[in-house]
Each structure stands twice: as C-alpha cells, then as structure tokens.
C-alpha cells in the first residue's frame, strides 16, 4: 500500500474509524458529507493569532482585533458563544504574556517537518506549534482550543511521540518535554521525554502502519464523531443502519 505520508491526525482518524480513514486517504472521492466546522475554524483562528504573536509580527492589541474580527466568522452555535468568546480572549492575553518571556529562547514557530524513521514506514509529516529552550533543554508545545484532555485521551495522543522524533531531525537533539497548552482554560499537561518514551513512540507508529496495511477498514460507530466530523457517513453502512432504525 502506498501512502505519501503519515501524520498524527491521519493515524488518529484510523484509530477513530478505519472506514472513514479509507474514504479520506485511500479511496478518495469528490463527494463529502457536511461536517461541523466551527471547531476547526475556531482552532485555526487561534493558531493563526498565536503564530503571529510568537513571530513578533503583531502586538497584543492587534491580536485581540484579529480575534474580534475572526470570531463571528467561525459560526459558533449561540449556546456555545458565551463561553468560547471570553475564554479565547483571555487565552490570547495569557499566551501573549508568556510568549514575551519565551521569545529570546524560541527556536521554531509552526515548524514543518517531514522525515522517515526507516524505509518500512511512510514519511512522517506535520507542524509543531512552538519549540523553545529552557534551562533543562528543548520543549515542544502544542496549543489546543478543545477541553482539557482526560487521562484516557492523553494516553492515546500521538503528537508527543511523533513531534519528539521530528525534533531530533530538525534540531539534532530530542526534547526533554512535550506540553499541551489548553488555551481556553489556560492549563498545561505535559510528557517527559526519555529513551523509553521515544522507543515506544516508534513502536506505536510501526504498529499503526502494520494495522493499516492489513486492515479491512471496518466502520466504528461513535454518535458524536459520526454526526459532527465524518465526511463519509452517507457511504457508511453502519451509520445508515443506526440512523434508520
């Protein structure tokens, strides 16, 4: 099986629903079902603002203006807006203040990577939101606009592994820490990186690729995912059975 590259989002989609992965990346179609996009739109808006702040392209007041201009275009449902708007605004304030202290030690912002673990696995590709250095070494950060992850969700994340491996390709050394910053709640959760962690990451990627190659791509029904994020639900026999009961 040929695949141009693997990424955390692609592998996460396979874990969520192999059939959705198949329709999106293997047997692609011009047809796509409508999905809920305000999560992605809001996340993209926030990441754009944080990137500009980190690169020192805009000041805090300009960041807030961009947020106020872009927020109405995210089409967030009315019942969610009362929380999302102030959380995002306070998140921008907190991120901007922290970035001011980090700027002398920032090594990369929205850093793209493509590398190969070896020839048995497709290249790994992605973008790292922020790489900086503190007194202990390199730190990778990924900004999230979602709710704070539970332990179960944290345990299933692939970004800490893949981004840590990518860091060696980009900077010649591994990070000692990976952190998620949940900006709407100004909370961080982190992983400490060691040799065992890196080896486990390589094993996870290889196992995913082996599963993809031998998979029959079964559908996995999850009401929230299917209703909001699957762009192939009209092609899914399991979904059709569920909704037509």
N, C-alpha and C positions, 0 to 999 in steps of 0.2 A: 504494500500500500504506500502511495506517495502522499506526503503532506509537506507543504512548503516550510512550515514551522509549527512549533507548539508554543503555547503561552499559558500562563496561569488561568486566564479566562476561558480558553478553549478546553483545558483539562477539567476545569470546574464545571463547564457545561456538560462534558461527557459524564462526570460523576453525578450530576443532577438528572440528566436524561440522555442516554446514549442515542435514542432515536432523534431527538432534537439536534444533537451534535451531528449526526449523519446528514440530516437535511440541510444543516447550515454550512458544513465544511466538506462533505464528501459528495453527496448527490445534490448539489445546489440547484435552486430553482428561482425563476424570476418572480414567482408568487411568494408573498409573505403576508401572514396574518397581522392585523394591527395589534400592537403591544402597548402597554402602559409606558410612556416615555418620560414622565416628569422626573422620575428618579435619576435617569441618566442625564437629562437636561440640567437638573439642579447640580448634580455632581460635576458635570463639565464646566458649568459656570464657576463653581467654586474653585476647581482646579486651575482654570484659566487665570483667575484673580490671584491665587496663591503663587502660581508660576511667575506672574509679572512682579509680585512683591519680592519674591526670592531673588529675581534677577535685577532688582532695584530699578525696574522700568516705570513704576508708579509709586506714588506716595499713598499713605493710608486713606486720605480723603478721596483720592481718585479711585481707590479700591472700593470704597463704600458707594461711590457714584456708579461704578460699573455694576455693583451688586443690585443697586436700586433700579438701574435700567434693565438688567437682565432677568431679575426675579419674576416680573409679570409675564415674561415670555416662556417661563417653564411650565405654565398651566397647571400649577399645583392645585389639587382639589381644595375647595373652600374650607372644609373642616380641618385640613392639614396646614393651611397657610398661617394660622395664628401661632403655630409652633415653629414652623420652618423659617419664617422670616426673621424673628428676633434671634433664634439660635444661630442662623447663618451670619447675621450682623455681628453678634458677639464673638462668633468663631473667627471672623476676619480680624477683628480687633486683637484677639489673643494671638492669632498666628502672626500678625504683623509685628506685634511687640516682641514675640520670641525670635522671629527672623532677624530683627535688628541686633540681637545679641549673638546670633549664629553666623551672620554674614561673613565675618572675617575667616570663618572656618568652613564655609560651604564649598564643596568640590564639584557638585553637579546638581542641576535642576532639570526635571523632566528628561532624564538621561536615557537615551535609546540604547538598547543592546541587542545584538544577535550573536550567538556563539553556539558551538557544538560541544557536547560532553564527549561524544565519540561518534563514529560513523554508523553505529547501530540505532541511533535515535535522531529524529529530525532536529534542526537547529532550534534553539530556544530564543524567543523574541519577546520584547516588552519595553516598558518605560518605567524608570524609577523616579518617583516624585522628587525626592531630595536625598542627597548624600552629603554628610558633613563629618567633621572630625572633632572629637572632644579629647579630654586628657587620657582616655583609655584606648582610643583608636577610631576606626570608621564606624559610622552609624547610618543605617538606611531607614528612611521614613516613608510611609505610605499614608496619604490623607484619605480619610473616609467620611462621607456625609451620611452614612447609614447609622442605625442604632449601634450602640456598643456591643461587640460580639460576646456571646456566651462562651464558656469554655469549650463546648462541643464544636461550635463554629470555628473558634480559634484553632482547635486541633486539626481541622480539615483544610486550613488555608495552605495554598501552595506558594504564594508570593514570598514568604520568608525564606524558603529553600531556594527557589529559582533566582531571586534577586541577590541572595548572598553568593551563589555560584557566579552570577554575572559580574558581581563587584570585583572578583578576582581577575576576570577578563578585562575589565575596564581600568582598574587601578593597581593591578599587580598584587593585591592582598585582599584577604577576606575581611568583612566587617566583624566586629565583636558583638554587635547588637542590631536587631531589626525591630522597628516600632511602628505600630498603627496609631495614628492620631485621629480620634473620632471628633471632628471639629465642631459639630453641633453641640456636643456635650463637654468639650474641652477635656477629654480623658484619653490617656495613652495606655496601650497594652503592648508589651514587648517580649521578644525572644532573645535569649543569649545564645550566641553562635559559637559552637566548638566543632572539633573534628567529627564527633559522633553525629551531630546535627547535620553537617554537610554530607556525610556518607548516607544518612537516612534520606536526605533530600534527593540524592542521585538515585537511590533505590526506588523512591516513590515515583520519580519521573519515568524510570525504566519500566516499572510495573504498569503504570498508566498506558504507556505506549504499547506494551505487550497485550494489555487488555483490549485496546483499540483495534489492534491488528487481528485479533481472533474473535472479536465481538460480533454477535448477530444484531446488535443495536436495538435491544428491547426498549419499549416505552416504559417510563416510570412516572406514574401519575402522582402529581402533587398539586392540589387545587390552586394554591396561591401562585406557584410558578406557572402552571398551565394557563391560568386566566390572565396573568399580567405580563409574562415575559417570553412565552413560547411563540415564535413566529411561524410554527408549522402545525399548530393544533388541528387545523382543518384536515390535515393529512394523517393524523394520528388515530388509529382505530380504538385505542384505549380511551382517549379523550372523548371520542364520539359516543362510545358506549356509556360513559359516565354522564355526559350531559343529556343524553336522550333516554335515560331511564324513566 
